[in-house]
Structures are given as structure tokens and as C-alpha cells.
């Protein structure tokens, strides 16, 4: 097993941990009246992220991509920074973080942590990781393909989240005085 393959396997393990957190947080949100928005684009998001990881595993060997130390090490630093930002987002949102757009009516927006600086910091982490992870081992086709498709998907996803979080679209929490 190459070190790059091990890195991808570690990212896969991290994704499984994320899904576990999302499942737990989804139950928390639904128990509080949380409503899902944009479920239609979720399968495309899962497919794209799966394709990223598969491309990272396949392209370096299939296209005989070399490890270029300057590009590889710089990209690895970006991957690690993206992971740090992602988990800062997860910890800042607490039980409200999810891979789905689940909105609990009546809850105020989180404005701490990375949300103090950006409205959607997790998507910055996704974009950086999606570009940098393949480039750790010069898988530039995977980096380019993911980045272009992710940009298109994020236009849909961010619009969905922004609409779902608009005060006019959120309802009072169940049992709250209106």
C-alpha cells in the first residue's frame, strides 16, 4: 500500500465518521421539528464525493502520475488545513451540523467559529480538499473534474441553504409563541 493510498483510506474513514455524526445530528434535528430542504440534490453530492475518492485511488496508477514533491507536500498541507476547517465547522454547529440541509425552525443562525468570517465555511473546506487531495499525487484530471462539478453543485446547494435559512421561510419552533 502506498502512502497516498493510505491517505485516501484515512479520508474515507473520516467521511464515515462524518456520516455517523450527521446521522446522530439528523435525529436530533428531526426530534425538534427539523425539516429537510433540497433532498433532490443530495444523491448527486454523494456521487460526486464518492467519485472524488475513487478518482484519487485510480488516476495516479492508471495514468502513471508521478509524485511531485513540491506539489504533493503543498497539497497535503492544504488537505490537512481543509480537514481542520471542516471539523471547526462541525464543532461550531454542534448538533445542528449535517450533510443534509436540515433546518430546525426557530433556532438562530450560528455566528461563531468560522461562521464569524464566512457564511458557508464548510464549502470552502470542500473546495480546497477537492482540489488538493488529488494533487497530492498529481491526479490533475480528478482535481479538475471534481472542482468544476463541485462548483456547479455548490451553486445549487448554497442557494438551497440560503433559502432554507431565510427568516421568512423558517417557521417558529413547535410550541413557540407567535
Buried (B, 14 or more C-beta within 10 A) or exposed (E): EEEBBEBBEEBBEEBEEBEEBBEEBBEBBEEBBBBBBBEEBBEBBEEBBEBBBEBBBEBBEEEEBEBBEEBBEBBBEBBEBBBEBBBBBBEBBEBBBBBBBBBBBBBEEBEEBBBEEEEBBBBBBBBBBBBBBBBBBBBBBBBEBBBEBBEEBBEBBEEBBEBBBEEEEBEEBEEEEE
